[in-house]
């Protein structure tokens, strides 16, 4: 695990360097899928809004096509949401997941990769898992 102090994001390094290895991803909290985007830098991105905390979780470098979620779909904490892997600028690196929590809520069709404010992702994840 690598914590990026400037963005307050977490990169989960997943070990196996095989592009064929799959690592399931689960929702950190109840929420509504905003969208799945493709970005040159971040690869496949999944964004989920969490109205209870007025925040948006941001999962990047998903294995392309691994998520079957659609915009507007409700997910519960612990639901399978996709597979981490290699996409975007992470395609030439080891398998990893980039996770961020941002506020305010994400808006469909509006990229907030560089907008809004980062929340300390690790602290927020702990709050979600230990209400």
TIFI-635747 format. One record per residue: residue in three letters; x, z, y of N, C-alpha, C in turn. Coordinates in steps of 0.001 Angstrom, whole numbers, plus 500000, padded with zeros to 6 digits. Atoms other than C-alpha are relative to their C-alpha. Layout:
// TIFI-635747
alaXZYXZYXZY ...
END
This chain:
// TIFI-635747
unk500843500000498838500000500000500000500893500000501230 unk499282500063498736501260499148503470499002500187501121 unk500892499774498863499613500525506602500646499398501229 unk499524500645498791500010498369509691499585500862501186 unk500302499064498914500265500805512601499362499313501199 unk500541500657498807499462498218515271498533499601499827 unk501396500406500210496222496940513720499200501072499276 unk500619498924500764495476500143511759499334499468498731 unk500510500620501224494830497890508760500822500483498812 unk499293499666501222495830498442505165500182498721499187 unk499732501067500956497503495846502954500208500663498649 unk499868499492501355496950496723499313500795498979499199 unk499149500883500783499825495162497366499603500160498543 unk500631499933501309498451494292493961500934499713498838 unk499023500033501086501646493862492004500232498645499362 unk499788501224500780501269490906489635500105498807500943 unk499801501148499113502633487790491312499356498732499475 unk500678501172500547500615485432489128498788499653500846 unk501182500372499221498105483450491189498730500020499157 unk501160500014500887495817483610488148499484501406499694 unk500437498618500222495642487425487998498843500305500948 unk501152499672499171492301488723489276499917501504500221 unk500131498613499609491723491992491122498633500176500644 unk501349499871499452488047492945491617499973500860501263 unk500194499258498748486942494177495057498598500589500014 unk501276499302499940484168496669495672499716500416501436 unk500398499614498645482222497475498834500358501464500243 unk499614498629499679483565500584500561498817500837500476 unk501177499284499501480128501476501950498795499073499938 unk501220500806499897476524500317502075500080499138501251 unk499997500859498821476080497380504422499359498654499738 unk500586501339500045474906493862505133501093498967500227 unk498993501060499887477059490790504598499755499217501292 unk500069500801498777477792489081507915500252498548499648 unk499638501362500385479541486019506533501248500005499147 unk498728500273500655482336484592504480500603498836500759 unk499337501013499188484808482594506561501275499532499316 unk498700500511500419487807480424505826500853499896501261 unk499104499967498848490737480955508192501395499624499517 unk498673500458500422494163479343508080500946501170499750 unk499102498858500146495973482662508545499499500997498957 unk500560498940500835493634485062506734499437499498498674 unk500577500538501227492379482706504028498509500249499958 unk501424499716500122488962483592502696499748501448500442 unk500314498712499391487465486479504695498558500357499683 unk501344499470500177484440488612503870499808501114501023 unk500295498964499012482831490711506619498652500646499669 unk501209499241500300480246493440506013499759501005501124 unk500363499032498973478429495406508725499467501276499366 unk500443498686500445477822499115508265499327500682501195 unk500720499511498823475118500178510720500117501516500152 unk499906498547499931475468503870509839501203500450500828 unk498785499645499262478994503919511328500284499026501141 unk499832501007498952478505501019513794501343499278499840 unk498709500629500274481430499272512130499836498811499064 unk499957501198500834482393496155510220501252500076499142 unk498820500055500867484663496014507185500417498547499829 unk499379501323499960486983493032507016500964499915498821 unk499175500193501186488468491877503693500612498604500093 unk499354501314499853491049489058503878500891499699498798 unk499188500556501089493011486914501391499264500064498667 unk500764500043501239490173486792498865500347498743499218 unk499844501188500820490508484429495954498883499040500403 unk501025500942499535488704481294497210498857499834499001 unk501188500184500814485163481082495914499649501175499101 unk500232498883500922485295484492494213498784500841500355 unk501161499205499605482470486045496200498739499145499935 unk501281500708500088478902485033495434499002500553501015 unk500873499414498994477511487031498352499602498952501042 unk500466500883498930475526485357501134499673500840501227 unk500329499318498747474940486254504779498618500623499906 unk501266499287500012472194488830505148499760500827498750 unk500179499270501248472601490204501625500440501455500179 unk499656498586499949472602494008501337500877500343498803 unk499140499515501081475408495583499305500057501518500067 unk499865498550500077475729499159498118501460500345499750 unk498645499507500240478922501170498074500303499889498508 unk499584500164501387480785500268494883499570498697499359 unk500383501306500543479129496853494388501203499062499963 unk498965501032500079481449494077493228499724498965501091 unk500210500932498884481957491835496281500892498764499938 unk499110501152500103484696489409495205501273500384499270 unk498719499808500661488246489128493952501121499814501007 unk498823500148499140491474489728495836500945499017499341 unk499062500955500570494139487119495418500949499469501044 unk499087500669499073496060484614497462499229498927500746 unk500560501066499164494675482607500344500550500187501402 unk499436499951498654495692481813503909501507500128499937 unk498540499867499992499238482793504838500500500920498889 unk499615499189501144499209485145501851500168499185498733 unk499960500847501199499180482171499459501381499924499376 unk498649500088500535502952482200499103500608501368499728 unk499526498641500220503230485967498738499350500577498755 unk500649499366501139502222488438496093498520500231500297 unk501419499715499849498552489113495503499830501263500832 unk500285498807499214497234491483498122498665499852500711 unk501219499958499218494158492508500041500334500587501352 unk499888499462498651494176492968503793498633500577500327 unk501261499337499684491491495510504753500065500607501388 unk500132499390498679490394496450508255498582500491500179 unk501318499565499544487519498364509726500004499839501513 unk500049500299498577486404497293513185498672500464500584 unk501212499673499277483885498329515784499981499168501270 unk501354499776500490481416497231517062499699499116498789 unk500422500844501116479407495428514400500433498560500223 unk499650501422499927480486491845513621498736499183500257 unk501108500914499774478283488963514716500252498722499215 unk499879501238500769477627485954512507500454498870500906 unk499529501155499250479487482867513670500997500334501086 unk499045499584498979481700484900516007501135500726499300 unk498852499377500644485166485661514740500427501207500807 unk499453498845499289486230489167515621501299500449499358 unk498690499685500572489561488945513852500879500627501072 unk499178499471498916491193489565517215499150500604501115 unk500895499404499009488181491020519053499562501367499514 unk500466498674500377486745494500519096501166500954499871 unk498990498961500131488642497642518277500189500348498535 unk499722499551501366490367498623515065499696501481499886 unk500224498606500335489395501882513450501064500330498961 unk499049499676501074491957503744511345499336499819498636 unk500698500411501226490946502087508077500055501065498921 unk499873499007501058492271504773505775499085501193500268 unk500871498871499652490456507557507629498542499631499812 unk501385500427500130487247505553507719499612499883498533 unk500282500104501439487474504788503991499801501394499411 unk500166498632500515487927508498503291498661500573500413 unk501301499521499550484844509292505391498881499342499201 unk501029500687500761482837506637503541499908500568498588 unk500005499531501380483891507940500137499685501472499884 unk500261498551500020483489511627501075499073500376501148 unk500913499751498879480364511890503259499855501485500294 
END
